[in-house]
Amino acid sequence: MSELDRDSARRPAELDPVSPPDPQDRDAVLGWLAARWAALPAHPVVRVAVDGVDGAGKTTLADELARRVQALGRPVIRVSVDGFHQPRAARYARGRTSPEGFYRDSYDLAALEREVLAPLSPGGHKRYRAQVFDVTRDEPVTAPAQEATPGSVLIVDGLFLHRPELRGWWHDSVFLRVPFGVSVPRGAARGPGFGSPDPAADSNHRYVEGNRLYFREATPEAQAGVVLDYADLLAPRVVAARER
């Protein structure tokens, strides 16, 4: 990523569409977010992030926003950081229960930059790979590269997307504010294998404390373009928004 593009990713965009809706309901808030992103100029691709803790609702929200942005006439590229996990040996190098290992070692950020973010930045070749690793099978994925349409909006969802090494890539971002008392049961409700619904359970120590380490070190709410209270999936609320 060039220094010029890093600067432009931090500066407010000239075409910030509207202020957050009032009153706020789900349709109004998501419509506002989609319009905000659809109005951003692409050079050649707009890069935005949907961040939040496990069980916050990131993927579902990002998918819905993608459909809304497409309905406004912008092509969309969808990528999840879950396609960029580190191998199991690297993820657990600090121990199976280590919060620090969860925060620092879960994802191959260099691969995300190499395969997605840099190619879709000014001077990039516009060919990207949406996944490089299958975490379930614990093996690399050799998916063919795809060609981005100029003017597209790249929407990346996942954990830890406001880490210092990633912040400069985003033209805009959303952080979902969801307390662990809501997010952990919400995540566990996805079915067997998704852990205990009790945030204080030993099995959740790695994940809850890893996110708390992220909050302390990266201050994601202070970095995000939009902070969305997403404790109630049916009634999200914009609690902070910055011009882009």
N, C-alpha and C positions, 0 to 999 in steps of 0.2 A: 504494500500500500504506500503510495507516495505521500510526502509531507503535505502537499497541496490537498490531497483527498482527506488526510487526517484532519486538517484544519476545517475543511468544508463539512465534515461529519460532525464537528463540534459546534459550528455556527448555526444560528437559526436559519431555517429555510425561508425563502422569500414568499412562499405560497402557503403559509400556515392557514388552514381553511376557516375554522370557526372556533369560538370558545366552547368549553364543555357544555353539554345540554343542561337545561334547567326547566322543568324538573327532570331528574334522571331516572330512566328505566332501562331495561336491558336493550331493547331495540334502539333507543335513542343513543345510548352510550356506545354500542357497537357500530352504529351508523356513523357516529362522530369520529370514532377511531379509524374506520375504513376511509372516510372522506379525508381525514388528516393525512393518511398514508398515500392515498390516490393523488393528492395534490403535490406531493414532493417531486421535485425534478430528478431525473435519473441520469447518471453519468458513468456507465451506461445503465446501471441497475441501482434502484433504491434498496438499501439494506436495513432491515428492522428486526428487532428481537422481542420475544415474549418470554419473560423470566419469572421465576417463582419457585417456591419449595415443592418437594414431592407432594402430589395430591392437590396442588393448587388449582388445576384445571387448565394448564398451559396449552396442551396439545389440542384439546377440544376447542378452546377459544381461538387459537391460531388458525385452525381449519375453518372455523366460521368466519373469521376476519378475511381469510383468503377468498372465500366465496363472495363476500361483500365487495372486496376490492375488485375482483374480476367483474362483478356486476356493474361497477363504475367504469369499466372499459380498460383496466390495466391488466396486462398479463402478470401472473403470479408464479413464483418459484417457492415451493415448500421444502424446508429442510429441518430435521430435528437433530439436536446435538447427540441424541441417543444412537445415531448412526456413526458416532465418532468416539465410542468407548475405547479405553485402553484394554489390552489383554488382561485376563484375570490375574496373572502373576504380578503385573504392574499395579493393578487396582488394590491388591491386598498386600503389597510389599511392606507396608507399615503395620500390618495386622488386620485380621478380619473385622475387628470391632473399632478400628481407629477412625475417629471423626476427621482428623487431619488427612488421613489417607483418602477418605471419601471426598473431601473438598479438593485436595491438591492432585490426586492421582486418577480420578474417575475417567477423565476425558483426554483425548489426544487433540489438544487445541492447535498444535502445529499442523496437523492434518486438516482440521477445519479451515484454517487460514489458507493452506496450500491448495486444497481441492475446491473450496467454495468462495471464500471471502476475497482473496487476491484475484482470482480469475474474473470476478464480477465487479472489480474496481476499475477506475480509469487506467488505461494501458493494459488491462487484462485481456486474455484471449476469449473470454465469455464461455468457455467450456468448463463445466463443473461436474462433480460427482456427489450425489446426495447422501451416499453412505460408503464407508470404507471398512466397517467392522460389524460382525454379527455377535452381539453380546451373549445371546442364548447359546450359540454353538461355540463361542470363544474362538472365532477364526476370522481372518480378513475376508472381505467381500470384494470381488473384482467386477464391479458394475461398470458398464460403458459410460463414457462422458456424455453429457447432454449439452446442447447449445442453448444459451440464454437468448431470449428475444430482447433486443434493446428496448428500454422503457419499462422492463419488468420490475416488480416489487418482490424482493427476496424476503420471506418471513421465516425466521429461525426461531424455534421454540426449544426450551430446555433449561436445565439448572445452570447457575453460576455464569450467566451471560454478561454480567457487569463486572467480571474480574478485570483488573487493570489492563491485562494484555489484550482484552477484547473490546474495551469501551470505544476506542477510536474507530472501529469499523462501522458503528451503527449511525445511521442518519436519524433514527428515532428508536425508541424502545418503550416497553411496558413492563413494569414490575407488579405482580399480583400479590397484594397484601392479604395473607390468609393465616390466622393463628394456628399453631400446631394442634390445638384442641379440635380444630375443624379439618385441617389438611390431612392429618394422620388417619383418622377414621374414614375420610373420603377416599384416600388411597387404598386403605385396607378393604374397602367395600368393592374394589374391582374384582376380588375373588381370591381363591386359594393361591398362596405363594406371594401375596402382597403384604404380609406381615400383620402384626397386632394392631388393633385400633387404639391401643393405649399409648399416648406419646411418651409415657414414662417407662414403658416396657424395655427390658434390656435389649431386645432385638431392634429397638428403634434408636438406641443411644448413638450409634455411628451416624445416622442420618440427621437426627435432630441437632446434635451438637456440631456436626459438620456444617449444617446450614447456619448455625449461630456463629461459627468461626467465619463463614462467608460474610455474614452481616457486619461483624466487627471489622474485618479487613477491607472489604470492598464497598461497604455502605451503599447497597444497590438502590435503595429508595432515593438517596441523594443524587445518584447518577442517572436515573431513569428519566426519559422524556415525559412519561405518564406513570403515575402510581394509581393503581386501581384496587379499591377495596373489593375483594372477590370472595368474601366469606359466605355471602349468599349468591349462589350461581344465578338466581333469577333476578337479582336486584344489585348488580354491580354499581359501584359509585366512584367517580373520579375524585380523588382526594388531592391530587397535585398534577399540574400540567405545565410544561414549559414550551415556549415557542421553538419551532424547529425551522 
